[in-house]
């Protein structure tokens, strides 16, 4: 195929991403969107890139029957911890999950694989789902965080202290 045709087609397919960039300036720029489909994209090639990775889809929560069982990372599952299960994000990575209905967000650690239902992109712990204000499933935006310390400090609205030398 002609490369200019392919580029034009790619631009047309990413038009909704550009429109989202106008509505949400924090997403503008080098954003790459991934729609929630049964084929969840492989994230590994994007981790080294300077693009802001995010995904939009449905999230659910899991809890009581898995309490104390081992997760894919080897940790024991705790439904009161801020954790989640994702199919492809690296274990141990941190993500911000935003409930698209009420705009509440929470930072969680990926420590398990899942979710099992193909129409969902994320399984949250009960504590994370409660913080986001949903019971059952919800439409969410998932953002991969690169600088976790800064993000968590900003979320807590706690001043960052610098040690004098």
N, C-alpha and C positions, 0 to 999 in steps of 0.2 A: 504494500500500500504506500501511497504517497505520504511522506512524513508531515507535510503541511496539513493534509487532510486529517491525519491522526491527531495532530496538535489542536486543530480546530474542534474536532470531536471531543477531545479531552476538556477543552475550555468550556464547551457547551454543557458537558456533564457536570462540571464543577461550578456552574452558574449559581446553584443554591448556596454553595459555600461562600461565594462572593457576596451574595445578598445577606447571608448571616453575618458576614464581616462588617457590613454597614450597620446592622442592628446591634451587634455586640462587638464593639471595638477591640476588646481583649482577644477576640478570635481572629481579627483581621491580620493580614500579612501572609506569613508562610503556613497557613493552616491547611491541614489535610483532613477531610471528613471521611468517615466510614459509616455507612448506613448499617442498621441492624438487620442482618440477614442470617440465614442459616450457615453461610460461609463466613465465619469470623476471620478477618485478615490476619496474616502473620505479622506480628509487631516488631520482631527482631531487626529487620533491615532499617526501620525508622528510628530506632533508639539512638543511633549515632548521628542522625541527621539533625539539622538545626531547625526542624519544623516542630510546630506545636501539635502533638498527637492528641486526638480526641475521638470518641466514639459515642453515638447516640443509639439507645435501644431500651429494652425493658429489663428491669431488675426485679429480683425477688429476694426473699430472705430465708435463711435456714437456721435452725436453732436446737431445740431441746433434745431431739433424738440423736444428734451428733455431738452433744456436750461431752467433752473429755476424750473423744476419739482423735486419732492422729490425722493431721491434714497432710497434703502433698509435700509441704515444706518440712514435715517432721514435728511441728509444734502440735500441742494439744489444742483442739478447738475449744474456744470459749465464746459462748453466745453474747457475753457482756463486753467483749473486746471489740475494738474498731478494726475489723478484718473483713476480707471478702474472698470470693473465688472467681477467677477469670480463666478462660480457656487458653489464652496465648501470652498474656503479659508475664514477664519474668517474676518468679516467686521472690518475695522480699521487696518488690517495688512499691512505691506509694502513689496513690491516685486520689484525685478529688472527684467526688460523686455529687452531682447536683440534681435534685428532684425538679424536673421541668414544670411541674404543676404549681409548686409553692416557692421555688427558688432557694430552698434550704440546701446547704451543702455540708459535706463532711469529708475529712481526709482519712483514708483507710489503707491498711497494708494488705497486699495480695499474698495470701499464705496457702491457698488451696486452688484446685482445678475444678472447673464447672462453669456454669450450671449445666445440669443434665438436659432440661428442655431446650430444644433448638431455637425456640422463639425468644429466648432470653440471652442477654449478654453478660450478666453479672448476678452473683448470689452474694448478698450481704449478711453479716451477722445480725442478730435480732437488735442489738444495741444501735448499730449503724442505721438500720431501717427505721427504728423508732425515732432517732435523731432527725432523719429525713422526713418523718411524718407520714409514713405509709404502712399499711398492713395488707399484705398480699403482693401485688406487683405495682410498679410505677415506671413511667417514662423518665429516663435519666440521661445525663451527659456525663461521660467519664473522661477525665483529663489526666494524662501521665505527668507526674511532677518530677522535675529534675533537681531543684534545689529545695529539698524537703525542710531543712531547718528554717530557712527564711519564710517559706510558705506557712509552716506551723506557727511560727512566731507571729506572723501577720494575722493568722486565724484567731489566735488567742489574744491578740491586741496587747501583747506584752512587749515592753521595750527591750531591744537587744543591747546587751552590755558588752563593751570592748574592754579587755584587760589592758591596763597601762604597762608599758615595758620598763 
